[in-house]
Amino acid sequence: MTGLRMITRLRAEPLLNPGITTEPIEVMGIQFPNRVGLAAGLDKAGNCISALGAMGFGAIEVGTITPRAQDGNPKPRLFRIREREAIINRMGFNNPGIDAALENITLSRKGFKGVVGINIGKNKVTENSRAIDDYLECFRKAYPVADYIAVNISSPNTAGLRDLQDPEAAEQLLRRLKDEQALMHEEHGRYVPFAVKIAPDIQSGQIKGLTELFNALRMDAVIATNTTISREAVDGLPHSSENGGLSGNPLAEKSTEVIAALHGDLDSSIPIIGVGGIDSVESAAAKIAAGAKLVQVYTGLIYRGPALVRELLAASL
Ligand SMILES: Cc1cc2nc3c(=O)[nH]c(=O)nc-3n(C[C@H](O)[C@H](O)[C@H](O)COP(=O)(O)O)c2cc1C
């Protein structure tokens, strides 16, 4: 990361300019230069945006950011399962806190012409009964800086976070944020859309409940999916019993299924951003075929490097 940070500081011309022109696409009312974004969790502090953007990404999602800085879980907290091109992580939202992150973002986005999303969450020490306060604080502060905001209620690495996906809790949180969005829209004269990011480990019955809620609230977008707590696909392999969220190839099918289920029930005006195990043109195309308007990558980039982004862009998804 140090190298990337240096590139960002120097504001060098894109080193890895893919030189590929792709069709821009409008999603959430925002013009994206292409469909391929970087998923949350790589640039957790927001200090590498233009350097990462130089790989060709149309969007960079920074975070997850919490109101106050926190260290995350003790190391080791990230494990590669190379046999399956997968990762298990239990980082635990290590981040510099929203104020420092916004300063980083403002500096490091210079020169990046793509879209910047800010992914927000709650501090570990904040009880779920007060989670809304954490999201609200981040939402208000991120609003003037973000192109879009992603509300993360699906990380497995903050105890209780995924309980916010329960219908009642999700409704309380998202309704409150929608109200806040209306106020901020008036105050700033700019509408900043917000997406909700969901886990792959939800039953189809629960997806129905959530899509009804998302439709009723006129959500701006849904990001599907976060990492999985299932170990079915990696059972018996080294590190497979580590706690945390599993990402990469073994997640691909499951997340595509969730996208397809969402697509069946969501109003057609609510776009889906597809993420989970994209490591090739085929796996990205599968997400789009299932109903995703945009895709994001993380683990595929770790194993395949920036060439993956070039391939995806060249395929003009
Ligand atoms: C090391 C690591 C850290 C992550 N941190 C976050 C995070 O802070 N917030 C979040 O919403 N998702 C986070 N994710 C999940 C990714 O954004 C993505 O949803 C997931 O990894 C599935 O995509 P992939 O298979 O392409 O990696 C993280 C993933 C990894 C591997």
The ligand as an SDF file (V2000), in Angstrom:
LIG
                    3D

 31 33  0  0  0  0  0  0  0  0999 V2000
   -9.7290   -8.1500    3.1240 C   0  0  0  0  0  0  0  0  0  0  0  0
  -11.1410   -7.7370    2.8500 C   0  0  0  0  0  0  0  0  0  0  0  0
  -11.6900   -6.6550    3.5220 C   0  0  0  0  0  0  0  0  0  0  0  0
  -12.9970   -6.2530    3.2710 C   0  0  0  0  0  0  0  0  0  0  0  0
  -13.5000   -5.1620    3.9230 N   0  0  0  0  0  0  0  0  0  0  0  0
  -14.7670   -4.7330    3.6420 C   0  0  0  0  0  0  0  0  0  0  0  0
  -15.2880   -3.5750    4.2690 C   0  0  0  0  0  0  0  0  0  0  0  0
  -14.6220   -2.9120    5.0570 O   0  0  0  0  0  0  0  0  0  0  0  0
  -16.5600   -3.2160    3.9680 N   0  0  0  0  0  0  0  0  0  0  0  0
  -17.3410   -3.9040    3.0800 C   0  0  0  0  0  0  0  0  0  0  0  0
  -18.4800   -3.5150    2.8180 O   0  0  0  0  0  0  0  0  0  0  0  0
  -16.8600   -5.0050    2.4510 N   0  0  0  0  0  0  0  0  0  0  0  0
  -15.5950   -5.4160    2.7140 C   0  0  0  0  0  0  0  0  0  0  0  0
  -15.1130   -6.5210    2.0650 N   0  0  0  0  0  0  0  0  0  0  0  0
  -15.9970   -7.2850    1.1570 C   0  0  0  0  0  0  0  0  0  0  0  0
  -15.7880   -6.9020   -0.2970 C   0  0  0  0  0  0  0  0  0  0  0  0
  -16.1090   -5.5620   -0.5300 O   0  0  0  0  0  0  0  0  0  0  0  0
  -16.6600   -7.8020   -1.2100 C   0  0  0  0  0  0  0  0  0  0  0  0
  -18.0330   -7.5470   -0.9320 O   0  0  0  0  0  0  0  0  0  0  0  0
  -16.3960   -9.2850   -0.9930 C   0  0  0  0  0  0  0  0  0  0  0  0
  -15.0360   -9.5270   -0.7500 O   0  0  0  0  0  0  0  0  0  0  0  0
  -16.8450  -10.1290   -2.1940 C   0  0  0  0  0  0  0  0  0  0  0  0
  -16.1590   -9.7460   -3.3690 O   0  0  0  0  0  0  0  0  0  0  0  0
  -14.8390  -10.5280   -3.9070 P   0  0  0  0  0  0  0  0  0  0  0  0
  -15.1580  -11.9900   -3.9160 O   0  0  0  0  0  0  0  0  0  0  0  0
  -14.5810   -9.9350   -5.2500 O   0  0  0  0  0  0  0  0  0  0  0  0
  -13.7370  -10.2190   -2.9410 O   0  0  0  0  0  0  0  0  0  0  0  0
  -13.7940   -6.9530    2.3170 C   0  0  0  0  0  0  0  0  0  0  0  0
  -13.2350   -8.0370    1.6400 C   0  0  0  0  0  0  0  0  0  0  0  0
  -11.9330   -8.4360    1.8820 C   0  0  0  0  0  0  0  0  0  0  0  0
  -11.3610   -9.6130    1.1350 C   0  0  0  0  0  0  0  0  0  0  0  0
  1  2  1  0
  2  3  1  0
  2 30  2  0
  3  4  2  0
  4  5  1  0
  4 28  1  0
  5  6  2  0
  6  7  1  0
  6 13  1  0
  7  8  2  0
  7  9  1  0
  9 10  1  0
 10 11  2  0
 10 12  1  0
 12 13  2  0
 13 14  1  0
 14 15  1  0
 14 28  1  0
 15 16  1  0
 16 17  1  0
 16 18  1  0
 18 19  1  0
 18 20  1  0
 20 21  1  0
 20 22  1  0
 22 23  1  0
 23 24  1  0
 24 25  2  0
 24 26  1  0
 24 27  1  0
 28 29  2  0
 29 30  1  0
 30 31  1  0
M  END
$$$$
